[in-house]
Amino acid sequence: MGQAKKDDIKDGGLTALAMSCALAVLAGHPTVTLSTTGKRPKSFPRGELLSVGADGSHNYAVCPIKVMAWIHARTSKRRSGG
């Protein structure tokens, strides 16, 4: 479990996000619920706002396939030097 924590820090949580989305797709769920604090990253897929917490956190229902495509685009640019 310690290795997973190190990887989450190193990749900004993208691995955990990709795994959550992959599990949602495999289970046949049309959306996955994501929680964020602050603004979403640039070009992140839009989703349905489910709730806003008193601490400023936001919960969204987002298409897991669109999130995985966003992750792929983001990591492909990083690898190719862009």
N, C-alpha and C positions, 0 to 999 in steps of 0.2 A: 504494500500500500504506500510505502514511503516513496517509491519510484514514481507512482502516479502523481503524487503531489509535486515532485520536482518537475515532471513533464508539464503539468498544468501551469506552473509558474513560467517555465521556459517558453511555451507557445501561447501564453496569454489566455489559456483556457479553451483554445480552439479544439483540442483533442476531446475534451469532455463534452463540448458542445456538439461536435460531430458524432460522438457515440450516442448522445441523447437523441439526436435526430435520426440516426440509423436505427436505433431501437424502436422509435416511433413508426418509421416506415415499415420495418419488419412486422410490427404488431398491427399494421393496417390503420393507424391513426392519421387522419387528414391534417392535424395540427399538433404542434408541440408548444407547451407553455414555457416561456422564457422570462426571467426576471432580470431587470437592469436597474442600475442607479445612475442617474444622469442621462446624457444623450446617447442614442444608439450610434454605433460607428457609421461612417460615411458609406453610403450605398447598401446598407443592411436592408434585407427584405422587409417590406411593410407588413404589419400584422394588425389584428384586432386588439385594441387596448381593452384589457379585462379589468384592471384595477390600478389605482394609484395609492401608494402607502403614505402615511404621515411623514415618513423619513425621506420621501422623494423617490422611492422605488416604483417601478412600473412593471406590470405583468402583461405580456402580450401572447396571443395565440398566433403562431406563425407556421407557414407551410415548411415542414422539415426538409423537403427536397430543395426548395429555394435557398434555405440556410446552408445546406451542404454545397450547393452551387456557388454561393457567396464565399464560403470557406475555400473551395477549390480555386476560385479566381484570385482570391487574396494570397493564398500560399503559392500558386503558380507564378505570380508576379515576383514574389519574394525570392524564389529559387532562381529565376532567370535574371536576377540582378536589377529588377525594376521596381 
